[in-house]
Amino acid sequence: MLIAVRALAKSEGIEDALLAEWGRSQPALLKRDLSGSIAKAWRFAGEMHEISKTFQDNDLPHGFHAAAADLYEALGPFKDKWDVTLEEALEMLARSANEPGR
């Protein structure tokens, strides 16, 4: 979720403001190393689809897990790339979010 929020902020041009706010209100977030999450995100897409379907089949809100699957799939190009930086992943996500038709 942190990666998605950062990608949205970058896409909207407000990343500096978000980071400043987190620095004041949630300083621990700025210290989190998310690189491991990026390298293994691909593993969780299928699981998120299954959870989403289970929620949907039971007439419960399922959008959160469907969106998580989309994010994990978008990070797929970084599969097992443990040297990818958060900035590289955010750039890629922000570019794909701004592509026509998205």
N, C-alpha and C positions, 0 to 999 in steps of 0.2 A: 504494500500500500504506500509506503514511503517513496518508493521509486516512482509510482504512478503520480503521486502528488507533486514530486519534484519535476517530472516530465511535463505535467500540465502547467506548472508555474513557468518553466522554461519556454514552453510553447506560447504562453500568454505574455511573455516578456516581464514577468514579475518575480523571477527567481530570487533576485537580490532582496526584494522586500520580504519574501517568504523566509529566506535564511536569516535576515535580520530579526524577524519576529520569533523564529525558533531560537535564535541566540538569546533573546530575552525570556521567552516563556518555556522553551523546551531544549535547553542547551545539550542535553544528552543525545538528542536526535542528531546533532551535528557531528557527534563523535562516533556514530555507528558506522561500521564498515559493511557496506552493502555489496561488495564485490563477490562474495561467495553466493549471495542470493542471485546475482546476475548469471553466474556460471552454471547454476543448477536449476534455474527457473523452468527450463524446458520440461523437467521431470514432473512438474505439477499440473500441467495443462489438462491432461486426461482426467486426473483426479477432480479438478475443478469442474470439468464438464459433467462428470458423474454426480457430483454433489448438486450442481445446478439442476440437473434432470430430476434427481430425487426430490429436491424442494419443489420443483414445478409439478411433478406427479402428485404431490401432496397438497397442491394448491397453496403453496407458501412462496413468498418472494424469492426469486432465484437469480436475480440480476447481478448481485454482488459476485457470486461465484462464476457466472458467465463472463463478467468483465475481468475477473482475475485470470481466467483461462486465456482471454484475449491478450492480456498483458504478458503472461508467461510465454505464449506463442510468439508474440512480437520480439521477445528477448531470445528466441530460439537461435538466431545467428551467433550468439555468444556461448552456445553450448560447450561446456567444459573448458572455456577460455578463462582461466583463473587470473590472467594478467589484465583483463579488461577493466578500465576505470569506470567509476560511476559517471563521470563526465561523458565518456564515449557512449555509454548506454543511453544517457539522457539526450544526447545529441541525436542519436538514431531514432529514439522514440518521438522526439519533438519533430524531426523531419517527417516521419511517417504520419504523424497526426496532422500535419499541414499539407499532406498530399491531396490533390483534388479527388473528390469522391469519398473521403474519409470523414 
